[in-house]
Amino acid sequence: MEKIHLYDKIISPVVTEKSTNLSEQNKIIFKVNGKANKKNLKTNIEKIFKVNVTKVNIINKKTRIKVTRGKKVRVKGYKKAIITLKKGQNIDLTTGI
């Protein structure tokens, strides 16, 4: 079993209209590694961003086939995590890590 580094579990933040609306409720959405779990994500986010995480929800988006211009195209699946922070705390996604 190979070890995953602290920064390898978080791939990128998800910046969409829905995710920016969730940021008002102290929730941040990240695209994460397929081997990541709730316990490890909680400790990693707390260490990297120095915030208190109250809840972690994980959604597994499966690979699907989509028809684009008459051709079947495979859309790769991924895992995303919705991180709920303690009230009054936030993560500034515009700055680098």
C-alpha positions as CSV (number, residue, x, y, z in Angstrom):
1,M,0.0,0.0,0.0
2,E,1.6,3.3,-1.1
3,K,1.5,6.4,1.1
4,I,-0.2,9.5,-0.1
5,H,1.4,12.8,0.7
6,L,-0.5,15.5,2.6
7,Y,-1.0,17.7,-0.5
8,D,-1.8,14.8,-2.8
9,K,-5.3,14.1,-1.5
10,I,-6.6,17.6,-2.5
11,I,-6.6,18.0,-6.3
12,S,-8.3,21.3,-6.8
13,P,-11.1,23.5,-5.4
14,V,-14.4,23.5,-7.3
15,V,-15.4,27.0,-8.2
16,T,-18.9,27.1,-9.6
17,E,-22.0,29.2,-8.9
18,K,-23.4,26.5,-6.6
19,S,-20.1,26.2,-4.7
20,T,-19.8,30.0,-4.2
21,N,-23.4,30.0,-2.8
22,L,-22.4,27.3,-0.4
23,S,-19.5,29.4,0.8
24,E,-22.0,31.6,2.6
25,Q,-22.8,28.6,4.8
26,N,-19.1,28.0,5.6
27,K,-18.9,25.1,3.1
28,I,-16.0,24.6,0.6
29,I,-15.9,22.1,-2.2
30,F,-12.7,20.3,-3.3
31,K,-12.0,17.7,-6.0
32,V,-10.1,15.0,-4.1
33,N,-8.1,11.8,-4.8
34,G,-10.1,8.6,-5.3
35,K,-8.4,7.0,-2.3
36,A,-9.1,9.8,0.1
37,N,-11.5,9.3,3.1
38,K,-13.3,11.6,5.5
39,K,-10.9,11.2,8.5
40,N,-7.8,11.9,6.4
41,L,-9.4,14.8,4.6
42,K,-10.4,16.4,7.9
43,T,-6.9,16.2,9.3
44,N,-5.2,17.4,6.1
45,I,-7.4,20.4,5.6
46,E,-6.9,21.4,9.2
47,K,-3.1,21.2,8.8
48,I,-2.9,22.9,5.4
49,F,-5.3,25.8,5.9
50,K,-5.2,26.0,9.8
51,V,-9.0,26.0,10.2
52,N,-11.4,23.8,12.2
53,V,-13.5,21.3,10.2
54,T,-16.8,20.3,11.7
55,K,-18.1,18.0,8.9
56,V,-16.9,16.3,5.7
57,N,-19.3,14.9,3.1
58,I,-17.9,12.9,0.1
59,I,-19.7,12.5,-3.2
60,N,-18.4,10.0,-5.8
61,K,-19.2,11.1,-9.3
62,K,-19.1,8.0,-11.5
63,T,-17.8,7.7,-15.1
64,R,-20.6,8.2,-17.6
65,I,-21.1,8.3,-21.4
66,K,-22.3,11.5,-23.0
67,V,-23.3,12.1,-26.6
68,T,-21.6,15.1,-28.1
69,R,-22.2,16.0,-31.7
70,G,-23.4,12.5,-32.5
71,K,-20.4,10.8,-30.9
72,K,-20.2,8.9,-27.6
73,V,-17.7,10.5,-25.3
74,R,-16.6,9.1,-21.9
75,V,-16.7,11.7,-19.1
76,K,-14.2,10.7,-16.4
77,G,-15.6,10.3,-12.9
78,Y,-14.1,11.9,-9.8
79,K,-14.5,12.2,-6.0
80,K,-15.4,15.5,-4.4
81,A,-15.6,16.6,-0.8
82,I,-17.8,19.2,0.8
83,I,-16.0,20.6,3.8
84,T,-18.0,22.4,6.5
85,L,-16.0,24.8,8.6
86,K,-16.5,26.2,12.0
87,K,-18.7,29.3,12.1
88,G,-16.7,32.5,11.4
89,Q,-13.8,30.7,9.6
90,N,-13.2,30.6,5.9
91,I,-10.6,29.5,3.3
92,D,-9.4,32.1,0.8
93,L,-9.2,30.1,-2.5
94,T,-7.6,32.9,-4.5
95,T,-4.3,32.7,-2.7
96,G,-1.9,29.8,-3.3
97,I,-1.0,27.1,-0.8
